[in-house]
Each structure stands twice: as structure tokens, then as C-alpha cells.
Amino acid sequence: MIGVQDLRKGTTFVDDDGNLYRVLEYQHVKLGRGNAVIKTKLRNIKTGATVDRNFQSGGRVQDVRLDRHQVQYLYHDGELYHFMDIETYEQPAIPKDVLGDTAKFLKENVTVELLTYEGKPIEVELPTTVDLKVVETAPGFKGDTASGGGKPATLETGVVVTVPFFVNVGDTVRVDTRDGSYVTRV
């Protein structure tokens, strides 16, 4: 059991009804005279639904232990994404709805962490940045950099990010996987 004041972004716990939740957002609000409310935005792991829930300070929830496995992304076929466990060489297939937005940053042979609970895959944690090749973007022209703006670019995984004007087709760019923003040209 952990106190609700110890909940942070990324914490996974089980509520009184046996539902597994992951904390997406967390806010500690003091009301005065020693009272406090913990406001959270939670994602139900089984259904994928997002709910807002408030906890009174001093409350407790059952924390869970997640198993972490280093896996290498192999390929996808339709709705299933195939990985290989680096230690055991097992090849779990994970549905796209479990991956969510992380699927758009997966590139073949990238190593990620697979989080499982009771043998069932829950989430894939990507590295903070990934390097992807630009496959489509408008050409840059001399003088474009004076405005300091950007242009959309489609990367090899299909994700679209805003890049500076000097980036061209064939360039490799580093993208932050937390928010999908351009970091640098590699």
C-alpha cells in the first residue's frame, strides 16, 4: 500500500474495485486547515479509458509491481507489433491499442522497455529521443531561415513533425518521443 500523496506521473496501482490504473497527471491541492486533495488523471489499463479522480490526503492505494523486459522491435503486421525479448528470445506480439502513440516512433531494431503485469503487456517505454529519416517535406529555399519558422516533415515511421526550413528529404533528424518535437539534425 502507498499513500495517495506518493502518487506521481507513471505510477501504476490497483483501486478498491480491482481495476488497474496508471497516473497520467498529478496535482496536490491544499484547501486550508491541513486538508489537501490529490487530483489525478488516470488511464484504466484494461479499457484504455481516461478518468479524473480526486483522493483525500491520507488515503491509500495498492501499488503494483511491474516487470520490465528489454525488447527489440522487429516488425508489425496490421494491428500486431512484434518484439523480441533480448534475454529469453521470446517474441511477444502486442496489439496497437496497448502501444497507443508510442507506435508512431517505433523503428525496426530499436530497443525499448516492455512493462508487464502478471505476464500481460501494459506499456512500451521508448528512449527519450529517436533518430528518424525524413521521407517527405517541402524544399528549403535561400532566405527561408530569416523568419525562424518551420515546415512539416513526414518521417520514415509516418509521424509528421515540424522541422526548420534547412532540413531536406533524406536528412536524419532526432525527435523527442515525449512530445513529438524536433530536437536536431543528425
ABEGO torsion letter per residue (X at the ends): XBBAAABBBGBBBBBAAGBBBBBABBBBBBAEGGBBBBBBBBBBAAAGBBBBBBBBBGBBBBBBBBBBBBBBBABBBEABBBBBBAAAGBBBBBBAAAAEAAAAABBBGBBBBBBBBGGBBABBBBBABBBBBBABBBBBBBGAAAAGBBBBBBBAAGBBBBBBAABBBGBBBBBBAAAGBBABBX
